[in-house]
Amino acid sequence: MAGEKTREAIFAQPDWLRQVPSDRRLPPRRALFTGCGTSYHAALTGGDAVQALELVLEPERDADVLVAISHEGGTPLTLEAVRAWNGPTWVITGAPESTIAEAADEVVVATPEIEQSWCHTASYTSAVATIAALKGEDVAWLADAVAAELERQAEPSDHERFLVAGAGRDWPTAQEAALKLREGAFLAAEAHHTEQLLHGHLAAVDETVRCFVLEGDGRAAERARDAVAALSELGCEVELVATRHPAADIVRFQLLTLALAERRGVNPDLIRTDDERWKRARAAYR
């Protein structure tokens, strides 16, 4: 079955989350988080985060410890960032014997195994939960929260373009959701910060775009409702999505990606590298 590895990882998440290490803590110092792709989105949930390439370009930062996220432990730019950093480094990974782990001072193993699908899902939520645990948060409830989200029925559609907006704690989720839709279902998906969406980006949105706005709390929720109102005026099919925690909130978009991939007859497991054109594109860099 196409997408079998992605499906397996998505539904393994409650079990993986129950195995997240919860007995370690970051030192009480200023931490900076980094990574690439899905790992960067996980890093964003830690607070002060920077994309690995940006850290390589400007390694002098107002922080005391670097926390790098790399599931397979070999991401070239993340390794460069670790080596460029002049200070103690922790790594959150599924590969304790990897090159990045070897370059770090402290290694935290976040997953019981390496995820087999390249459309990473379980490794993302495990990294997010591990970051929260390292910061002293209670993560014991997340496995059940994700299990409840897995009961949700995804509602795929024939839209060719998707938009996910969020702010505050939801901004990482918006970016990760768009990435899943792009790499897993090969669809044009955009992540917008809620406030930025309301400052010009609406000009390129119309009724052909399927929209999700992550609600958040307080002022973020007020602006989320403003965004929903604006998108509704444009004729968009739009949903205001209540949120709780990045590890749980991403699950509906993982399920949507899987449903859309099945509807379109594509395989999310290899994120299109089984197609010769995309295979050549991926081989053009490292």
ChimeraX commands (.cxc) that place a marker at each C-alpha (Angstrom):
marker #1 position 0.00,0.00,0.00 radius 0.5
marker #1 position 1.36,3.45,-0.93 radius 0.5
marker #1 position 2.08,5.45,2.19 radius 0.5
marker #1 position 2.23,2.37,4.41 radius 0.5
marker #1 position 5.36,3.58,6.25 radius 0.5
marker #1 position 3.89,7.04,6.78 radius 0.5
marker #1 position 0.66,5.56,8.10 radius 0.5
marker #1 position 2.57,3.23,10.40 radius 0.5
marker #1 position 4.57,6.13,11.85 radius 0.5
marker #1 position 1.52,8.35,12.33 radius 0.5
marker #1 position -0.34,5.69,14.30 radius 0.5
marker #1 position 2.78,4.72,16.29 radius 0.5
marker #1 position 2.96,8.20,17.81 radius 0.5
marker #1 position 1.17,7.49,21.11 radius 0.5
marker #1 position 3.55,4.59,21.79 radius 0.5
marker #1 position 6.60,6.65,20.84 radius 0.5
marker #1 position 5.46,9.57,22.98 radius 0.5
marker #1 position 5.15,7.29,26.01 radius 0.5
marker #1 position 8.87,6.52,25.59 radius 0.5
marker #1 position 10.08,10.12,25.38 radius 0.5
marker #1 position 12.77,10.70,28.02 radius 0.5
marker #1 position 11.35,12.84,30.81 radius 0.5
marker #1 position 14.11,12.62,33.40 radius 0.5
marker #1 position 16.59,15.09,31.91 radius 0.5
marker #1 position 16.64,18.88,32.07 radius 0.5
marker #1 position 18.48,21.55,30.19 radius 0.5
marker #1 position 20.77,23.65,32.39 radius 0.5
marker #1 position 19.15,26.84,33.71 radius 0.5
marker #1 position 20.83,28.95,31.05 radius 0.5
marker #1 position 19.75,30.60,27.81 radius 0.5
marker #1 position 19.14,27.89,25.22 radius 0.5
marker #1 position 19.11,28.30,21.44 radius 0.5
marker #1 position 17.44,25.63,19.30 radius 0.5
marker #1 position 18.33,24.74,15.72 radius 0.5
marker #1 position 17.61,22.28,12.93 radius 0.5
marker #1 position 16.53,21.99,9.29 radius 0.5
marker #1 position 13.15,21.20,7.75 radius 0.5
marker #1 position 10.87,19.29,10.12 radius 0.5
marker #1 position 13.57,19.43,12.79 radius 0.5
marker #1 position 13.64,23.22,12.53 radius 0.5
marker #1 position 9.89,23.33,13.08 radius 0.5
marker #1 position 10.40,21.19,16.19 radius 0.5
marker #1 position 13.17,23.57,17.27 radius 0.5
marker #1 position 10.76,26.50,17.01 radius 0.5
marker #1 position 8.61,24.98,19.74 radius 0.5
marker #1 position 11.52,25.41,22.16 radius 0.5
marker #1 position 11.37,29.19,22.06 radius 0.5
marker #1 position 14.51,30.92,20.76 radius 0.5
marker #1 position 15.29,29.08,17.52 radius 0.5
marker #1 position 17.31,29.67,14.37 radius 0.5
marker #1 position 17.52,27.75,11.10 radius 0.5
marker #1 position 20.84,25.87,10.91 radius 0.5
marker #1 position 22.06,27.78,7.85 radius 0.5
marker #1 position 21.45,31.11,9.59 radius 0.5
marker #1 position 23.45,29.89,12.57 radius 0.5
marker #1 position 26.33,28.91,10.29 radius 0.5
marker #1 position 26.20,32.37,8.72 radius 0.5
marker #1 position 26.08,34.10,12.10 radius 0.5
marker #1 position 27.27,31.77,14.90 radius 0.5
marker #1 position 27.66,34.50,17.54 radius 0.5
marker #1 position 24.33,34.47,19.37 radius 0.5
marker #1 position 23.01,35.69,22.70 radius 0.5
marker #1 position 22.65,32.22,24.20 radius 0.5
marker #1 position 24.62,29.86,26.42 radius 0.5
marker #1 position 23.77,26.39,25.11 radius 0.5
marker #1 position 22.80,25.10,21.67 radius 0.5
marker #1 position 20.18,22.38,21.26 radius 0.5
marker #1 position 20.30,20.79,17.80 radius 0.5
marker #1 position 17.50,18.58,16.49 radius 0.5
marker #1 position 18.28,15.96,13.85 radius 0.5
marker #1 position 16.33,12.71,13.79 radius 0.5
marker #1 position 18.82,10.71,11.73 radius 0.5
marker #1 position 21.79,12.68,13.05 radius 0.5
marker #1 position 23.45,13.42,9.73 radius 0.5
marker #1 position 21.87,16.64,8.43 radius 0.5
marker #1 position 24.85,18.46,6.86 radius 0.5
marker #1 position 23.86,22.04,7.73 radius 0.5
marker #1 position 22.90,21.09,11.28 radius 0.5
marker #1 position 26.31,19.48,11.70 radius 0.5
marker #1 position 27.93,22.65,10.36 radius 0.5
marker #1 position 25.92,24.70,12.85 radius 0.5
marker #1 position 27.01,22.49,15.75 radius 0.5
marker #1 position 30.64,22.81,14.70 radius 0.5
marker #1 position 30.33,26.58,14.24 radius 0.5
marker #1 position 28.82,27.05,17.69 radius 0.5
marker #1 position 31.33,28.07,20.35 radius 0.5
marker #1 position 29.81,26.58,23.45 radius 0.5
marker #1 position 28.11,23.50,24.92 radius 0.5
marker #1 position 25.82,21.59,22.58 radius 0.5
marker #1 position 22.98,19.15,23.17 radius 0.5
marker #1 position 21.41,17.08,20.39 radius 0.5
marker #1 position 17.93,15.56,20.24 radius 0.5
marker #1 position 18.03,12.62,17.86 radius 0.5
marker #1 position 17.03,9.06,17.12 radius 0.5
marker #1 position 20.60,8.13,16.20 radius 0.5
marker #1 position 22.97,8.26,19.19 radius 0.5
marker #1 position 25.92,6.99,17.10 radius 0.5
marker #1 position 25.53,9.62,14.38 radius 0.5
marker #1 position 27.99,12.32,13.33 radius 0.5
marker #1 position 25.99,15.09,14.98 radius 0.5
marker #1 position 25.69,13.08,18.19 radius 0.5
marker #1 position 29.44,12.56,18.19 radius 0.5
marker #1 position 29.98,16.31,17.85 radius 0.5
marker #1 position 27.64,17.16,20.74 radius 0.5
marker #1 position 28.35,17.30,24.46 radius 0.5
marker #1 position 25.01,15.79,25.47 radius 0.5
marker #1 position 22.84,13.38,23.49 radius 0.5
marker #1 position 19.13,12.89,24.15 radius 0.5
marker #1 position 17.55,9.96,22.29 radius 0.5
marker #1 position 13.96,10.98,21.53 radius 0.5
marker #1 position 12.67,7.97,19.57 radius 0.5
marker #1 position 12.82,4.18,19.97 radius 0.5
marker #1 position 13.91,3.75,16.34 radius 0.5
marker #1 position 14.57,5.64,13.12 radius 0.5
marker #1 position 11.41,6.54,11.26 radius 0.5
marker #1 position 11.22,4.71,7.93 radius 0.5
marker #1 position 9.09,7.23,6.04 radius 0.5
marker #1 position 10.86,10.33,4.77 radius 0.5
marker #1 position 7.65,12.25,5.43 radius 0.5
marker #1 position 8.57,12.52,9.09 radius 0.5
marker #1 position 5.71,12.51,11.59 radius 0.5
marker #1 position 6.46,10.44,14.71 radius 0.5
marker #1 position 10.00,11.79,14.92 radius 0.5
marker #1 position 8.60,15.34,14.86 radius 0.5
marker #1 position 6.13,14.87,17.69 radius 0.5
marker #1 position 8.72,12.96,19.71 radius 0.5
marker #1 position 11.22,15.79,19.29 radius 0.5
marker #1 position 8.60,18.38,20.28 radius 0.5
marker #1 position 7.72,16.38,23.40 radius 0.5
marker #1 position 11.39,15.89,24.25 radius 0.5
marker #1 position 12.06,19.62,24.01 radius 0.5
marker #1 position 9.13,20.29,26.33 radius 0.5
marker #1 position 10.38,17.67,28.81 radius 0.5
marker #1 position 13.91,19.10,28.78 radius 0.5
marker #1 position 12.37,22.45,29.72 radius 0.5
marker #1 position 10.60,20.87,32.69 radius 0.5
marker #1 position 7.10,20.57,31.23 radius 0.5
marker #1 position 4.78,17.66,32.00 radius 0.5
marker #1 position 4.52,15.64,28.78 radius 0.5
marker #1 position 2.84,12.52,30.17 radius 0.5
marker #1 position -0.56,13.60,28.82 radius 0.5
marker #1 position 0.58,14.05,25.23 radius 0.5
marker #1 position 0.37,10.38,24.23 radius 0.5
marker #1 position -3.32,10.23,25.11 radius 0.5
marker #1 position -3.95,13.61,23.47 radius 0.5
marker #1 position -2.39,12.38,20.23 radius 0.5
marker #1 position -4.30,9.09,20.45 radius 0.5
marker #1 position -7.52,11.10,20.67 radius 0.5
marker #1 position -6.52,13.16,17.64 radius 0.5
marker #1 position -5.91,9.95,15.70 radius 0.5
marker #1 position -9.61,9.17,16.07 radius 0.5
marker #1 position -10.41,12.23,13.96 radius 0.5
marker #1 position -11.59,11.58,10.41 radius 0.5
marker #1 position -9.64,13.52,7.80 radius 0.5
marker #1 position -11.70,15.30,5.15 radius 0.5
marker #1 position -9.73,15.40,1.89 radius 0.5
marker #1 position -10.83,17.63,-0.95 radius 0.5
marker #1 position -9.87,18.35,-4.53 radius 0.5
marker #1 position -8.26,21.71,-3.77 radius 0.5
marker #1 position -4.85,22.16,-5.35 radius 0.5
marker #1 position -3.78,24.87,-2.94 radius 0.5
marker #1 position -3.86,24.97,0.86 radius 0.5
marker #1 position -3.18,27.67,3.43 radius 0.5
marker #1 position -2.40,27.21,7.12 radius 0.5
marker #1 position -2.09,30.27,9.38 radius 0.5
marker #1 position -1.04,30.54,13.00 radius 0.5
marker #1 position 0.74,32.71,15.53 radius 0.5
marker #1 position 2.53,32.30,18.84 radius 0.5
marker #1 position 2.72,28.67,19.91 radius 0.5
marker #1 position 0.87,27.72,16.69 radius 0.5
marker #1 position 3.38,29.20,14.25 radius 0.5
marker #1 position 5.58,26.05,14.24 radius 0.5
marker #1 position 2.48,23.93,13.62 radius 0.5
marker #1 position 1.44,26.05,10.65 radius 0.5
marker #1 position 4.87,25.62,9.07 radius 0.5
marker #1 position 5.05,21.89,9.74 radius 0.5
marker #1 position 1.50,21.38,8.43 radius 0.5
marker #1 position 2.36,23.12,5.16 radius 0.5
marker #1 position 5.52,21.03,4.83 radius 0.5
marker #1 position 3.60,17.76,5.31 radius 0.5
marker #1 position 1.08,18.72,2.63 radius 0.5
marker #1 position 3.86,19.67,0.22 radius 0.5
marker #1 position 6.19,16.71,0.71 radius 0.5
marker #1 position 3.54,14.07,1.40 radius 0.5
marker #1 position 0.75,14.97,-1.01 radius 0.5
marker #1 position 2.75,17.13,-3.48 radius 0.5
marker #1 position 0.31,20.03,-3.09 radius 0.5
marker #1 position 0.92,23.77,-3.05 radius 0.5
marker #1 position 0.59,24.61,0.63 radius 0.5
marker #1 position 1.45,27.89,2.30 radius 0.5
marker #1 position 2.21,28.67,5.93 radius 0.5
marker #1 position 1.35,32.20,7.00 radius 0.5
marker #1 position 1.82,33.97,10.28 radius 0.5
marker #1 position -1.70,35.13,11.15 radius 0.5
marker #1 position -0.80,38.80,11.30 radius 0.5
marker #1 position 1.29,38.71,8.12 radius 0.5
marker #1 position -1.62,37.08,6.29 radius 0.5
marker #1 position -3.66,40.20,7.05 radius 0.5
marker #1 position -0.99,42.52,5.66 radius 0.5
marker #1 position -1.01,41.99,1.91 radius 0.5
marker #1 position -0.98,38.23,1.40 radius 0.5
marker #1 position -4.75,38.12,1.00 radius 0.5
marker #1 position -4.32,39.65,-2.45 radius 0.5
marker #1 position -3.09,36.25,-3.71 radius 0.5
marker #1 position -5.84,34.22,-2.01 radius 0.5
marker #1 position -9.25,33.38,-3.46 radius 0.5
marker #1 position -12.01,30.81,-3.25 radius 0.5
marker #1 position -9.81,28.10,-4.78 radius 0.5
marker #1 position -7.68,27.92,-1.60 radius 0.5
marker #1 position -8.57,25.56,1.26 radius 0.5
marker #1 position -7.74,27.37,4.50 radius 0.5
marker #1 position -7.06,26.48,8.11 radius 0.5
marker #1 position -6.47,29.08,10.80 radius 0.5
marker #1 position -5.00,27.88,14.09 radius 0.5
marker #1 position -6.84,29.61,16.91 radius 0.5
marker #1 position -4.40,29.94,19.79 radius 0.5
marker #1 position -5.25,32.00,22.86 radius 0.5
marker #1 position -5.81,35.62,23.85 radius 0.5
marker #1 position -4.90,38.22,21.26 radius 0.5
marker #1 position -3.76,35.51,18.85 radius 0.5
marker #1 position -7.26,34.02,18.95 radius 0.5
marker #1 position -8.81,37.42,18.24 radius 0.5
marker #1 position -6.62,37.88,15.17 radius 0.5
marker #1 position -7.31,34.29,14.11 radius 0.5
marker #1 position -11.02,35.08,14.05 radius 0.5
marker #1 position -10.27,38.22,12.01 radius 0.5
marker #1 position -8.37,36.06,9.51 radius 0.5
marker #1 position -11.28,33.60,9.28 radius 0.5
marker #1 position -13.68,36.47,8.63 radius 0.5
marker #1 position -11.46,37.88,5.88 radius 0.5
marker #1 position -10.97,34.48,4.21 radius 0.5
marker #1 position -14.70,33.83,4.40 radius 0.5
marker #1 position -15.36,37.11,2.58 radius 0.5
marker #1 position -13.11,35.84,-0.21 radius 0.5
marker #1 position -15.25,32.73,-0.54 radius 0.5
marker #1 position -12.63,30.36,0.90 radius 0.5
marker #1 position -13.53,27.12,2.59 radius 0.5
marker #1 position -11.96,27.98,5.94 radius 0.5
marker #1 position -11.80,26.28,9.33 radius 0.5
marker #1 position -10.87,27.80,12.68 radius 0.5
marker #1 position -8.85,25.09,14.43 radius 0.5
marker #1 position -8.73,24.99,18.23 radius 0.5
marker #1 position -5.21,24.25,19.51 radius 0.5
marker #1 position -3.64,22.82,22.68 radius 0.5
marker #1 position -0.03,21.79,22.08 radius 0.5
marker #1 position 2.15,21.49,18.94 radius 0.5
marker #1 position 2.61,17.73,19.45 radius 0.5
marker #1 position -1.13,17.15,19.34 radius 0.5
marker #1 position -2.17,19.93,16.97 radius 0.5
marker #1 position -0.12,18.64,14.04 radius 0.5
marker #1 position -1.89,15.26,13.94 radius 0.5
marker #1 position -4.96,16.44,12.00 radius 0.5
marker #1 position -2.63,17.68,9.25 radius 0.5
marker #1 position -0.67,14.43,9.20 radius 0.5
marker #1 position -3.95,12.57,8.70 radius 0.5
marker #1 position -5.05,15.06,6.07 radius 0.5
marker #1 position -1.78,14.59,4.21 radius 0.5
marker #1 position -2.25,10.82,4.24 radius 0.5
marker #1 position -5.86,11.12,3.04 radius 0.5
marker #1 position -4.93,13.56,0.27 radius 0.5
marker #1 position -2.05,11.36,-0.87 radius 0.5
marker #1 position -4.42,8.39,-1.13 radius 0.5
marker #1 position -7.01,10.49,-2.97 radius 0.5
marker #1 position -4.38,11.66,-5.46 radius 0.5
marker #1 position -2.77,8.23,-5.82 radius 0.5
marker #1 position 0.68,9.34,-4.66 radius 0.5
marker #1 position 3.11,7.84,-2.16 radius 0.5
marker #1 position 4.21,10.08,0.72 radius 0.5
marker #1 position 6.85,7.65,2.01 radius 0.5
marker #1 position 9.64,8.77,-0.32 radius 0.5
marker #1 position 8.55,12.43,-0.70 radius 0.5
marker #1 position 8.66,12.05,-4.49 radius 0.5
marker #1 position 12.26,10.84,-4.77 radius 0.5
marker #1 position 10.95,7.72,-6.49 radius 0.5
marker #1 position 10.31,9.99,-9.48 radius 0.5
marker #1 position 13.47,10.41,-11.59 radius 0.5
marker #1 position 13.18,14.21,-11.88 radius 0.5
marker #1 position 12.88,14.72,-8.14 radius 0.5
marker #1 position 15.55,12.09,-7.53 radius 0.5
marker #1 position 17.96,14.10,-9.69 radius 0.5
marker #1 position 16.95,17.31,-7.94 radius 0.5
marker #1 position 17.65,15.75,-4.53 radius 0.5
marker #1 position 21.02,14.44,-5.79 radius 0.5
marker #1 position 22.01,17.96,-6.90 radius 0.5
marker #1 position 22.75,18.96,-3.28 radius 0.5
marker #1 position 23.41,17.35,0.05 radius 0.5
marker link #1:1,2 radius 0.2
marker link #1:2,3 radius 0.2
marker link #1:3,4 radius 0.2
marker link #1:4,5 radius 0.2
marker link #1:5,6 radius 0.2
marker link #1:6,7 radius 0.2
marker link #1:7,8 radius 0.2
marker link #1:8,9 radius 0.2
marker link #1:9,10 radius 0.2
marker link #1:10,11 radius 0.2
marker link #1:11,12 radius 0.2
marker link #1:12,13 radius 0.2
marker link #1:13,14 radius 0.2
marker link #1:14,15 radius 0.2
marker link #1:15,16 radius 0.2
marker link #1:16,17 radius 0.2
marker link #1:17,18 radius 0.2
marker link #1:18,19 radius 0.2
marker link #1:19,20 radius 0.2
marker link #1:20,21 radius 0.2
marker link #1:21,22 radius 0.2
marker link #1:22,23 radius 0.2
marker link #1:23,24 radius 0.2
marker link #1:24,25 radius 0.2
marker link #1:25,26 radius 0.2
marker link #1:26,27 radius 0.2
marker link #1:27,28 radius 0.2
marker link #1:28,29 radius 0.2
marker link #1:29,30 radius 0.2
marker link #1:30,31 radius 0.2
marker link #1:31,32 radius 0.2
marker link #1:32,33 radius 0.2
marker link #1:33,34 radius 0.2
marker link #1:34,35 radius 0.2
marker link #1:35,36 radius 0.2
marker link #1:36,37 radius 0.2
marker link #1:37,38 radius 0.2
marker link #1:38,39 radius 0.2
marker link #1:39,40 radius 0.2
marker link #1:40,41 radius 0.2
marker link #1:41,42 radius 0.2
marker link #1:42,43 radius 0.2
marker link #1:43,44 radius 0.2
marker link #1:44,45 radius 0.2
marker link #1:45,46 radius 0.2
marker link #1:46,47 radius 0.2
marker link #1:47,48 radius 0.2
marker link #1:48,49 radius 0.2
marker link #1:49,50 radius 0.2
marker link #1:50,51 radius 0.2
marker link #1:51,52 radius 0.2
marker link #1:52,53 radius 0.2
marker link #1:53,54 radius 0.2
marker link #1:54,55 radius 0.2
marker link #1:55,56 radius 0.2
marker link #1:56,57 radius 0.2
marker link #1:57,58 radius 0.2
marker link #1:58,59 radius 0.2
marker link #1:59,60 radius 0.2
marker link #1:60,61 radius 0.2
marker link #1:61,62 radius 0.2
marker link #1:62,63 radius 0.2
marker link #1:63,64 radius 0.2
marker link #1:64,65 radius 0.2
marker link #1:65,66 radius 0.2
marker link #1:66,67 radius 0.2
marker link #1:67,68 radius 0.2
marker link #1:68,69 radius 0.2
marker link #1:69,70 radius 0.2
marker link #1:70,71 radius 0.2
marker link #1:71,72 radius 0.2
marker link #1:72,73 radius 0.2
marker link #1:73,74 radius 0.2
marker link #1:74,75 radius 0.2
marker link #1:75,76 radius 0.2
marker link #1:76,77 radius 0.2
marker link #1:77,78 radius 0.2
marker link #1:78,79 radius 0.2
marker link #1:79,80 radius 0.2
marker link #1:80,81 radius 0.2
marker link #1:81,82 radius 0.2
marker link #1:82,83 radius 0.2
marker link #1:83,84 radius 0.2
marker link #1:84,85 radius 0.2
marker link #1:85,86 radius 0.2
marker link #1:86,87 radius 0.2
marker link #1:87,88 radius 0.2
marker link #1:88,89 radius 0.2
marker link #1:89,90 radius 0.2
marker link #1:90,91 radius 0.2
marker link #1:91,92 radius 0.2
marker link #1:92,93 radius 0.2
marker link #1:93,94 radius 0.2
marker link #1:94,95 radius 0.2
marker link #1:95,96 radius 0.2
marker link #1:96,97 radius 0.2
marker link #1:97,98 radius 0.2
marker link #1:98,99 radius 0.2
marker link #1:99,100 radius 0.2
marker link #1:100,101 radius 0.2
marker link #1:101,102 radius 0.2
marker link #1:102,103 radius 0.2
marker link #1:103,104 radius 0.2
marker link #1:104,105 radius 0.2
marker link #1:105,106 radius 0.2
marker link #1:106,107 radius 0.2
marker link #1:107,108 radius 0.2
marker link #1:108,109 radius 0.2
marker link #1:109,110 radius 0.2
marker link #1:110,111 radius 0.2
marker link #1:111,112 radius 0.2
marker link #1:112,113 radius 0.2
marker link #1:113,114 radius 0.2
marker link #1:114,115 radius 0.2
marker link #1:115,116 radius 0.2
marker link #1:116,117 radius 0.2
marker link #1:117,118 radius 0.2
marker link #1:118,119 radius 0.2
marker link #1:119,120 radius 0.2
marker link #1:120,121 radius 0.2
marker link #1:121,122 radius 0.2
marker link #1:122,123 radius 0.2
marker link #1:123,124 radius 0.2
marker link #1:124,125 radius 0.2
marker link #1:125,126 radius 0.2
marker link #1:126,127 radius 0.2
marker link #1:127,128 radius 0.2
marker link #1:128,129 radius 0.2
marker link #1:129,130 radius 0.2
marker link #1:130,131 radius 0.2
marker link #1:131,132 radius 0.2
marker link #1:132,133 radius 0.2
marker link #1:133,134 radius 0.2
marker link #1:134,135 radius 0.2
marker link #1:135,136 radius 0.2
marker link #1:136,137 radius 0.2
marker link #1:137,138 radius 0.2
marker link #1:138,139 radius 0.2
marker link #1:139,140 radius 0.2
marker link #1:140,141 radius 0.2
marker link #1:141,142 radius 0.2
marker link #1:142,143 radius 0.2
marker link #1:143,144 radius 0.2
marker link #1:144,145 radius 0.2
marker link #1:145,146 radius 0.2
marker link #1:146,147 radius 0.2
marker link #1:147,148 radius 0.2
marker link #1:148,149 radius 0.2
marker link #1:149,150 radius 0.2
marker link #1:150,151 radius 0.2
marker link #1:151,152 radius 0.2
marker link #1:152,153 radius 0.2
marker link #1:153,154 radius 0.2
marker link #1:154,155 radius 0.2
marker link #1:155,156 radius 0.2
marker link #1:156,157 radius 0.2
marker link #1:157,158 radius 0.2
marker link #1:158,159 radius 0.2
marker link #1:159,160 radius 0.2
marker link #1:160,161 radius 0.2
marker link #1:161,162 radius 0.2
marker link #1:162,163 radius 0.2
marker link #1:163,164 radius 0.2
marker link #1:164,165 radius 0.2
marker link #1:165,166 radius 0.2
marker link #1:166,167 radius 0.2
marker link #1:167,168 radius 0.2
marker link #1:168,169 radius 0.2
marker link #1:169,170 radius 0.2
marker link #1:170,171 radius 0.2
marker link #1:171,172 radius 0.2
marker link #1:172,173 radius 0.2
marker link #1:173,174 radius 0.2
marker link #1:174,175 radius 0.2
marker link #1:175,176 radius 0.2
marker link #1:176,177 radius 0.2
marker link #1:177,178 radius 0.2
marker link #1:178,179 radius 0.2
marker link #1:179,180 radius 0.2
marker link #1:180,181 radius 0.2
marker link #1:181,182 radius 0.2
marker link #1:182,183 radius 0.2
marker link #1:183,184 radius 0.2
marker link #1:184,185 radius 0.2
marker link #1:185,186 radius 0.2
marker link #1:186,187 radius 0.2
marker link #1:187,188 radius 0.2
marker link #1:188,189 radius 0.2
marker link #1:189,190 radius 0.2
marker link #1:190,191 radius 0.2
marker link #1:191,192 radius 0.2
marker link #1:192,193 radius 0.2
marker link #1:193,194 radius 0.2
marker link #1:194,195 radius 0.2
marker link #1:195,196 radius 0.2
marker link #1:196,197 radius 0.2
marker link #1:197,198 radius 0.2
marker link #1:198,199 radius 0.2
marker link #1:199,200 radius 0.2
marker link #1:200,201 radius 0.2
marker link #1:201,202 radius 0.2
marker link #1:202,203 radius 0.2
marker link #1:203,204 radius 0.2
marker link #1:204,205 radius 0.2
marker link #1:205,206 radius 0.2
marker link #1:206,207 radius 0.2
marker link #1:207,208 radius 0.2
marker link #1:208,209 radius 0.2
marker link #1:209,210 radius 0.2
marker link #1:210,211 radius 0.2
marker link #1:211,212 radius 0.2
marker link #1:212,213 radius 0.2
marker link #1:213,214 radius 0.2
marker link #1:214,215 radius 0.2
marker link #1:215,216 radius 0.2
marker link #1:216,217 radius 0.2
marker link #1:217,218 radius 0.2
marker link #1:218,219 radius 0.2
marker link #1:219,220 radius 0.2
marker link #1:220,221 radius 0.2
marker link #1:221,222 radius 0.2
marker link #1:222,223 radius 0.2
marker link #1:223,224 radius 0.2
marker link #1:224,225 radius 0.2
marker link #1:225,226 radius 0.2
marker link #1:226,227 radius 0.2
marker link #1:227,228 radius 0.2
marker link #1:228,229 radius 0.2
marker link #1:229,230 radius 0.2
marker link #1:230,231 radius 0.2
marker link #1:231,232 radius 0.2
marker link #1:232,233 radius 0.2
marker link #1:233,234 radius 0.2
marker link #1:234,235 radius 0.2
marker link #1:235,236 radius 0.2
marker link #1:236,237 radius 0.2
marker link #1:237,238 radius 0.2
marker link #1:238,239 radius 0.2
marker link #1:239,240 radius 0.2
marker link #1:240,241 radius 0.2
marker link #1:241,242 radius 0.2
marker link #1:242,243 radius 0.2
marker link #1:243,244 radius 0.2
marker link #1:244,245 radius 0.2
marker link #1:245,246 radius 0.2
marker link #1:246,247 radius 0.2
marker link #1:247,248 radius 0.2
marker link #1:248,249 radius 0.2
marker link #1:249,250 radius 0.2
marker link #1:250,251 radius 0.2
marker link #1:251,252 radius 0.2
marker link #1:252,253 radius 0.2
marker link #1:253,254 radius 0.2
marker link #1:254,255 radius 0.2
marker link #1:255,256 radius 0.2
marker link #1:256,257 radius 0.2
marker link #1:257,258 radius 0.2
marker link #1:258,259 radius 0.2
marker link #1:259,260 radius 0.2
marker link #1:260,261 radius 0.2
marker link #1:261,262 radius 0.2
marker link #1:262,263 radius 0.2
marker link #1:263,264 radius 0.2
marker link #1:264,265 radius 0.2
marker link #1:265,266 radius 0.2
marker link #1:266,267 radius 0.2
marker link #1:267,268 radius 0.2
marker link #1:268,269 radius 0.2
marker link #1:269,270 radius 0.2
marker link #1:270,271 radius 0.2
marker link #1:271,272 radius 0.2
marker link #1:272,273 radius 0.2
marker link #1:273,274 radius 0.2
marker link #1:274,275 radius 0.2
marker link #1:275,276 radius 0.2
marker link #1:276,277 radius 0.2
marker link #1:277,278 radius 0.2
marker link #1:278,279 radius 0.2
marker link #1:279,280 radius 0.2
marker link #1:280,281 radius 0.2
marker link #1:281,282 radius 0.2
marker link #1:282,283 radius 0.2
marker link #1:283,284 radius 0.2
marker link #1:284,285 radius 0.2
marker link #1:285,286 radius 0.2
view
